[in-house]
């Protein structure tokens, strides 16, 4: 009888002890065209080359002419880089006790109308990658960072349909992930030939963000491009990472 009484008391004491839930791993997704990967790895500063210990970085890209998915531990070892470098650095410095996953899918020269749209090839691949990387882990989806638009500026029909296609793609991604993930868009503003309908795409991105409470535009003001006047320089990619971190932390 005394043994049973002790067991009951022991159980009651355990139930009274406050518990702290295990924090969910935070997931950051970067997707789009070649401007997600225009930085040269030789330009990654030494102080932020190593992927922080609390950050997993997974990338799939078509550069130069092949496709793979791999986890990287050093940003200077990959073929190219985008906003993930400074984003991961900021996550490591500011949230060292949290676990993060950064996933980047980069496909140069692609359009939203026929390739990233819901149930299209890169939409399906992106969701498959996310599911595979995340697995059974408990996660919180922090941001979907979208750098795409040039591919739809060369055709009037694609440009005019951009907003509807973007809304449909985002709705599909959110539905698949089961959460209203914040959307961060780097605006399209390439004014070179043949990007004739850039203003339509840019306006569509702005209008989408005005109507979606969980969307923000990440400023590209003052950032430099290479001589092609299309692709952002390595320095600009580093700044993008810092700006993305700032935007999501002031959401």
C-alpha positions as a Markdown table, in Angstrom:
| # | Residue | x | y | z |
|---|---|---|---|---|
| 1 | Unk | 0.0 | 0.0 | 0.0 |
| 2 | Unk | 2.8 | 2.4 | 0.9 |
| 3 | Unk | 4.5 | 1.6 | -2.4 |
| 4 | Unk | 1.4 | 2.4 | -4.4 |
| 5 | Unk | 1.0 | 5.7 | -2.4 |
| 6 | Unk | 4.6 | 6.6 | -3.2 |
| 7 | Unk | 4.0 | 5.9 | -6.9 |
| 8 | Unk | 0.9 | 8.1 | -6.9 |
| 9 | Unk | 2.8 | 10.9 | -5.2 |
| 10 | Unk | 5.7 | 10.5 | -7.7 |
| 11 | Unk | 3.3 | 10.7 | -10.7 |
| 12 | Unk | 1.6 | 13.8 | -9.3 |
| 13 | Unk | 4.9 | 15.5 | -8.7 |
| 14 | Unk | 5.9 | 14.8 | -12.3 |
| 15 | Unk | 2.7 | 16.3 | -13.6 |
| 16 | Unk | 3.3 | 19.4 | -11.6 |
| 17 | Unk | 6.8 | 20.0 | -13.0 |
| 18 | Unk | 6.6 | 22.7 | -15.7 |
| 19 | Unk | 7.8 | 21.5 | -19.1 |
| 20 | Unk | 9.2 | 23.5 | -22.0 |
| 21 | Unk | 8.2 | 22.4 | -25.5 |
| 22 | Unk | 10.9 | 21.6 | -28.0 |
| 23 | Unk | 11.2 | 24.5 | -30.5 |
| 24 | Unk | 10.2 | 23.7 | -34.0 |
| 25 | Unk | 12.9 | 23.9 | -36.7 |
| 26 | Unk | 12.4 | 27.0 | -38.8 |
| 27 | Unk | 12.4 | 26.6 | -42.6 |
| 28 | Unk | 13.3 | 29.3 | -45.1 |
| 29 | Unk | 12.7 | 28.7 | -48.8 |
| 30 | Unk | 14.4 | 30.6 | -51.7 |
| 31 | Unk | 13.1 | 30.0 | -55.2 |
| 32 | Unk | 13.2 | 31.5 | -58.6 |
| 33 | Unk | 15.4 | 32.3 | -61.6 |
| 34 | Unk | 19.1 | 33.0 | -62.1 |
| 35 | Unk | 19.0 | 36.0 | -59.8 |
| 36 | Unk | 18.7 | 33.5 | -56.9 |
| 37 | Unk | 22.3 | 32.4 | -57.7 |
| 38 | Unk | 24.2 | 35.2 | -59.4 |
| 39 | Unk | 26.9 | 35.6 | -56.8 |
| 40 | Unk | 30.4 | 34.2 | -57.4 |
| 41 | Unk | 31.6 | 31.9 | -54.5 |
| 42 | Unk | 35.0 | 33.5 | -54.7 |
| 43 | Unk | 33.4 | 36.7 | -53.4 |
| 44 | Unk | 31.9 | 35.1 | -50.2 |
| 45 | Unk | 33.7 | 36.8 | -47.3 |
| 46 | Unk | 35.8 | 34.5 | -45.1 |
| 47 | Unk | 33.9 | 35.5 | -42.0 |
| 48 | Unk | 30.6 | 34.1 | -43.4 |
| 49 | Unk | 31.8 | 31.2 | -45.6 |
| 50 | Unk | 30.9 | 28.4 | -43.2 |
| 51 | Unk | 27.3 | 27.5 | -42.8 |
| 52 | Unk | 26.4 | 28.1 | -39.1 |
| 53 | Unk | 26.2 | 25.0 | -37.0 |
| 54 | Unk | 22.5 | 25.5 | -36.3 |
| 55 | Unk | 21.6 | 25.9 | -40.0 |
| 56 | Unk | 21.1 | 23.2 | -42.6 |
| 57 | Unk | 21.6 | 24.5 | -46.2 |
| 58 | Unk | 20.2 | 22.5 | -49.1 |
| 59 | Unk | 20.4 | 23.6 | -52.7 |
| 60 | Unk | 19.3 | 22.4 | -56.1 |
| 61 | Unk | 20.3 | 24.4 | -59.2 |
| 62 | Unk | 20.6 | 24.0 | -62.9 |
| 63 | Unk | 24.0 | 25.8 | -63.0 |
| 64 | Unk | 25.9 | 25.3 | -65.2 |
| 65 | Unk | 23.9 | 22.7 | -67.1 |
| 66 | Unk | 23.0 | 20.0 | -64.7 |
| 67 | Unk | 20.7 | 19.4 | -61.7 |
| 68 | Unk | 21.5 | 18.1 | -58.2 |
| 69 | Unk | 20.4 | 18.5 | -54.6 |
| 70 | Unk | 23.0 | 18.6 | -51.9 |
| 71 | Unk | 23.7 | 19.9 | -48.5 |
| 72 | Unk | 26.5 | 22.3 | -48.2 |
| 73 | Unk | 28.6 | 23.2 | -45.2 |
| 74 | Unk | 30.6 | 26.0 | -46.8 |
| 75 | Unk | 29.1 | 28.6 | -49.1 |
| 76 | Unk | 32.3 | 29.1 | -51.1 |
| 77 | Unk | 32.2 | 25.4 | -52.2 |
| 78 | Unk | 29.1 | 25.7 | -54.2 |
| 79 | Unk | 28.9 | 26.9 | -57.9 |
| 80 | Unk | 27.2 | 30.2 | -57.1 |
| 81 | Unk | 25.3 | 31.8 | -54.3 |
| 82 | Unk | 22.3 | 34.0 | -53.5 |
| 83 | Unk | 20.7 | 35.6 | -50.5 |
| 84 | Unk | 21.2 | 32.5 | -48.3 |
| 85 | Unk | 24.7 | 33.5 | -47.3 |
| 86 | Unk | 23.9 | 36.6 | -45.2 |
| 87 | Unk | 20.6 | 35.1 | -44.2 |
| 88 | Unk | 22.2 | 32.1 | -42.7 |
| 89 | Unk | 24.9 | 34.2 | -41.0 |
| 90 | Unk | 22.2 | 36.4 | -39.4 |
| 91 | Unk | 20.3 | 33.4 | -38.2 |
| 92 | Unk | 23.4 | 31.9 | -36.7 |
| 93 | Unk | 24.4 | 35.1 | -34.9 |
| 94 | Unk | 21.0 | 36.2 | -33.7 |
| 95 | Unk | 19.3 | 32.9 | -33.0 |
| 96 | Unk | 22.1 | 30.5 | -32.1 |
| 97 | Unk | 19.8 | 28.3 | -30.0 |
| 98 | Unk | 17.3 | 27.7 | -32.8 |
| 99 | Unk | 17.6 | 25.2 | -35.6 |
| 100 | Unk | 17.0 | 26.4 | -39.2 |
| 101 | Unk | 16.7 | 24.8 | -42.6 |
| 102 | Unk | 17.4 | 26.9 | -45.7 |
| 103 | Unk | 16.3 | 25.4 | -49.0 |
| 104 | Unk | 17.1 | 27.0 | -52.4 |
| 105 | Unk | 15.8 | 25.9 | -55.8 |
| 106 | Unk | 17.3 | 28.0 | -58.6 |
| 107 | Unk | 16.3 | 27.5 | -62.3 |
| 108 | Unk | 17.6 | 30.1 | -64.7 |
| 109 | Unk | 15.5 | 31.5 | -67.5 |
| 110 | Unk | 12.3 | 30.1 | -66.2 |
| 111 | Unk | 8.8 | 31.6 | -66.2 |
| 112 | Unk | 5.9 | 31.4 | -63.8 |
| 113 | Unk | 3.2 | 30.9 | -66.4 |
| 114 | Unk | 4.3 | 27.5 | -67.6 |
| 115 | Unk | 7.1 | 26.2 | -65.3 |
| 116 | Unk | 6.6 | 27.5 | -61.7 |
| 117 | Unk | 2.7 | 27.5 | -61.8 |
| 118 | Unk | 0.7 | 25.2 | -59.6 |
| 119 | Unk | 1.3 | 21.6 | -60.7 |
| 120 | Unk | 4.0 | 22.6 | -63.1 |
| 121 | Unk | 7.5 | 21.1 | -63.2 |
| 122 | Unk | 9.4 | 23.3 | -60.8 |
| 123 | Unk | 6.4 | 23.8 | -58.5 |
| 124 | Unk | 6.2 | 20.1 | -58.1 |
| 125 | Unk | 10.0 | 19.7 | -57.7 |
| 126 | Unk | 10.1 | 22.4 | -55.0 |
| 127 | Unk | 7.4 | 20.8 | -52.9 |
| 128 | Unk | 9.0 | 17.4 | -53.3 |
| 129 | Unk | 12.4 | 18.8 | -52.1 |
| 130 | Unk | 10.8 | 20.5 | -49.1 |
| 131 | Unk | 9.0 | 17.3 | -48.1 |
| 132 | Unk | 12.1 | 15.2 | -48.5 |
| 133 | Unk | 14.4 | 17.6 | -46.6 |
| 134 | Unk | 11.9 | 18.3 | -43.8 |
| 135 | Unk | 10.8 | 14.7 | -43.4 |
| 136 | Unk | 9.0 | 14.0 | -40.1 |
| 137 | Unk | 10.5 | 16.9 | -38.3 |
| 138 | Unk | 8.3 | 19.5 | -36.5 |
| 139 | Unk | 8.9 | 22.7 | -38.4 |
| 140 | Unk | 7.7 | 26.3 | -38.7 |
| 141 | Unk | 7.8 | 27.8 | -42.2 |
| 142 | Unk | 9.3 | 31.3 | -41.8 |
| 143 | Unk | 9.4 | 32.7 | -45.3 |
| 144 | Unk | 9.1 | 31.9 | -49.0 |
| 145 | Unk | 11.5 | 34.2 | -50.8 |
| 146 | Unk | 10.7 | 34.7 | -54.5 |
| 147 | Unk | 13.2 | 36.1 | -57.0 |
| 148 | Unk | 11.5 | 35.6 | -60.4 |
| 149 | Unk | 9.8 | 37.6 | -63.0 |
| 150 | Unk | 12.1 | 38.2 | -66.0 |
| 151 | Unk | 11.0 | 35.0 | -67.7 |
| 152 | Unk | 7.4 | 36.4 | -67.9 |
| 153 | Unk | 8.3 | 39.8 | -69.2 |
| 154 | Unk | 9.1 | 38.7 | -72.7 |
| 155 | Unk | 5.5 | 37.6 | -73.5 |
| 156 | Unk | 2.5 | 39.9 | -73.1 |
| 157 | Unk | 0.2 | 37.0 | -72.2 |
| 158 | Unk | 2.5 | 35.7 | -69.5 |
| 159 | Unk | 3.0 | 39.2 | -68.1 |
| 160 | Unk | -0.7 | 40.1 | -68.0 |
| 161 | Unk | -1.4 | 36.8 | -66.2 |
| 162 | Unk | 1.4 | 37.1 | -63.7 |
| 163 | Unk | -0.6 | 38.2 | -60.7 |
| 164 | Unk | -3.2 | 35.5 | -61.1 |
| 165 | Unk | -0.5 | 32.9 | -61.6 |
| 166 | Unk | 1.4 | 34.1 | -58.6 |
| 167 | Unk | -1.7 | 34.0 | -56.4 |
| 168 | Unk | -2.5 | 30.5 | -57.6 |
| 169 | Unk | 1.1 | 29.3 | -57.0 |
| 170 | Unk | 1.2 | 30.8 | -53.5 |
| 171 | Unk | -2.2 | 29.3 | -52.6 |
| 172 | Unk | -1.0 | 25.9 | -53.7 |
| 173 | Unk | 2.3 | 26.1 | -51.7 |
| 174 | Unk | 0.5 | 27.3 | -48.6 |
| 175 | Unk | -2.1 | 24.6 | -48.9 |
| 176 | Unk | 0.6 | 21.9 | -49.3 |
| 177 | Unk | 2.6 | 23.2 | -46.3 |
| 178 | Unk | -0.5 | 23.7 | -44.2 |
| 179 | Unk | 0.4 | 27.2 | -43.2 |
| 180 | Unk | 0.1 | 30.8 | -44.4 |
| 181 | Unk | 3.8 | 31.1 | -45.0 |
| 182 | Unk | 5.0 | 34.8 | -45.4 |
| 183 | Unk | 6.0 | 35.7 | -48.9 |
| 184 | Unk | 8.9 | 37.9 | -49.6 |
| 185 | Unk | 9.3 | 39.2 | -53.2 |
| 186 | Unk | 12.3 | 40.9 | -54.7 |
| 187 | Unk | 10.8 | 43.1 | -57.4 |
| 188 | Unk | 11.5 | 42.6 | -61.1 |
| 189 | Unk | 12.9 | 45.8 | -62.7 |
| 190 | Unk | 15.0 | 44.7 | -65.7 |
| 191 | Unk | 14.8 | 47.3 | -68.4 |
| 192 | Unk | 16.8 | 45.6 | -71.1 |
| 193 | Unk | 15.7 | 44.0 | -74.3 |
| 194 | Unk | 13.9 | 41.6 | -74.6 |
| 195 | Unk | 12.1 | 42.2 | -71.2 |
| 196 | Unk | 9.4 | 44.3 | -72.9 |
| 197 | Unk | 6.6 | 43.8 | -70.4 |
| 198 | Unk | 8.6 | 44.3 | -67.2 |
| 199 | Unk | 6.2 | 47.0 | -65.9 |
| 200 | Unk | 3.2 | 44.5 | -66.1 |
| 201 | Unk | 5.1 | 42.0 | -64.0 |
| 202 | Unk | 6.4 | 44.6 | -61.5 |
| 203 | Unk | 2.9 | 46.0 | -61.0 |
| 204 | Unk | 1.5 | 42.5 | -60.6 |
| 205 | Unk | 4.1 | 41.8 | -57.8 |
| 206 | Unk | 3.3 | 45.0 | -56.1 |
| 207 | Unk | -0.5 | 44.5 | -56.3 |
| 208 | Unk | -0.2 | 40.9 | -55.0 |
| 209 | Unk | 1.7 | 42.2 | -51.9 |
| 210 | Unk | -0.8 | 44.9 | -51.3 |
| 211 | Unk | -3.7 | 42.4 | -51.3 |
| 212 | Unk | -1.9 | 39.7 | -49.3 |
| 213 | Unk | -1.3 | 40.6 | -45.6 |
| 214 | Unk | 1.5 | 38.0 | -45.4 |
| 215 | Unk | 3.5 | 39.5 | -48.3 |
| 216 | Unk | 6.4 | 42.0 | -48.2 |
| 217 | Unk | 8.5 | 43.5 | -51.0 |
| 218 | Unk | 12.2 | 43.3 | -50.3 |
| 219 | Unk | 13.8 | 46.5 | -51.6 |
| 220 | Unk | 16.5 | 46.3 | -54.3 |
| 221 | Unk | 17.1 | 50.0 | -54.1 |
| 222 | Unk | 20.7 | 51.0 | -54.7 |
| 223 | Unk | 21.9 | 47.5 | -55.5 |
| 224 | Unk | 24.4 | 46.9 | -58.4 |
| 225 | Unk | 24.2 | 44.5 | -61.3 |
| 226 | Unk | 26.8 | 43.0 | -63.6 |
| 227 | Unk | 27.5 | 44.5 | -67.0 |
| 228 | Unk | 24.5 | 42.6 | -68.5 |
| 229 | Unk | 22.3 | 44.9 | -66.4 |
| 230 | Unk | 20.2 | 41.8 | -65.4 |
| 231 | Unk | 22.0 | 39.8 | -62.7 |
| 232 | Unk | 22.8 | 41.1 | -59.3 |
| 233 | Unk | 26.5 | 41.2 | -58.2 |
| 234 | Unk | 27.9 | 39.2 | -55.4 |
| 235 | Unk | 27.7 | 42.2 | -53.1 |
| 236 | Unk | 24.1 | 42.7 | -53.9 |
| 237 | Unk | 23.3 | 39.1 | -53.1 |
| 238 | Unk | 24.9 | 39.6 | -49.7 |
| 239 | Unk | 22.8 | 42.7 | -49.1 |
| 240 | Unk | 19.7 | 40.8 | -50.1 |
| 241 | Unk | 20.3 | 38.2 | -47.4 |
| 242 | Unk | 20.6 | 41.0 | -44.8 |
| 243 | Unk | 17.5 | 42.8 | -46.0 |
| 244 | Unk | 15.5 | 39.6 | -46.0 |
| 245 | Unk | 16.5 | 38.9 | -42.4 |
| 246 | Unk | 15.5 | 42.5 | -41.5 |
| 247 | Unk | 12.1 | 42.3 | -43.2 |
| 248 | Unk | 11.1 | 39.0 | -41.7 |
| 249 | Unk | 12.1 | 40.1 | -38.3 |
| 250 | Unk | 10.0 | 43.3 | -38.6 |
| 251 | Unk | 7.0 | 41.5 | -40.1 |
